[in-house]
């Protein structure tokens, strides 16, 4: 630690000196003092088939009752929900050890790429005073100075630090971003104007670690500071309507798996110059879009009577539209104005949004420890991707332990297991029971499974460790 601090001080001094001061040192200190009490670290244990690992990221207090917002990348969607345990909010102090406060995981919010935790009530009944940051929607202009306050890594005791930058460009896309000249504090840090308004958060970007306990790149965000932040308007929906603990967030969807933005040349063919538009690919049968009347090849020009939002590239338009749909409610109706032929009038199609099918991170799993593989329940998107009937049965291979018997036997991630020892697999529970009964009765015999891999059917024979 003593060797680390001179490096930190040198880098910070260099970065601060490299940018022109737009506010006085006194004002900068005031902003630092204002933001620092609202910065916390969030920690949880990822307990999976291969072991346990503690992950720690940045968080910002956003309400008086201890609600904390953190980047979604800290709680990666690839991590199954039931493998995340022992949540903590960590409050650093100058004069004593960091304070660890038990917390509940409120949930991921893919509408804005954030996640939320909430501090549990103290056992002694005392109410803790939290100092939230109130984020505001405010436009920024090129060359406008902006400031961020973030936390140094765990090895520096999560000490807050101050950064200065200036707006360089405003970018459109699925997630609008602001590019700065200079640098910002670490991922998850709030961004302020000169008069102290919180106007955004530093989002994940290539080259940046989201973890404060990543010893391989502990000072990465200081040596090469982030260059982008997300304005408040992009996550305001999540602040005003956050997920609720114990109630998975219900996301709406259209039931359209493929959408493309119209290039300039194609748009001209259809007479849609300077109009952002989305052409539909596969409209999934019996899903909301198909029920409402959307068809493959339809070109969406308007949504609820308003032109689609423009991106910096045509391919960003579908992602922007999909995200706007995701911010609506399950059961809400949306009207799309579609073009079905050159020179034809627009046709209005009303689609009632339904809940997005269960995703892999919330699927049930089971681990066959002796052979070293995990399986999960089969979901709608598994049957759809494989062009199977919706009522097809089986389990999906979710993990293969390195150097395991399963790996040696040729089992692969994402294999669909349809038979176990010549018996059809009907569900995860049935697979688990049949497997355990067989292994108990025949511990030295090979397990034989029929799997579907892409368009092929294979027989996999796995010999148990002797």
SULCORGI-V759398 format. One line per field, one symbol per residue. psi: psi as a letter, one per 30 degrees, with the letter a starting at -180 (. if undefined). A space follows every 50 residues. Layout:
psi->???
This chain:
psi->eefeeeeeeeeeeeeeffkkkflleeeeeeeeeeeeffklkkklkjjaff akkkkkaklkkglfggkkklkffeikffkkegfklikkkkjkkegllkkk kklkjelljfeghllklkklkkfgfkkkjkjlkjkkkklllkfkklkkka kllefghhkklkkklkkelkklaejklkklkbllllkfklkllfggkjga kklklkfkkfkfgjffhegefeeillfklkleffgeeeefillkkfjkkj kllfhkfkkkkkleeeeeeghhkgjklkkkcjjkkgleeeefgklkfkjk eljhfkklkklfkeffeeeeeeeeefgakkfkkkkkjkkgkkfllkkkkk kjklkklklefglklkjieefhlklllklefeeefghlkfgklalkkfkk kkgleeeefgklkgkjjfkjhgkkkfleeeeeeeeeeeeeeifglkkkkk lkjcglklkkkjklk.
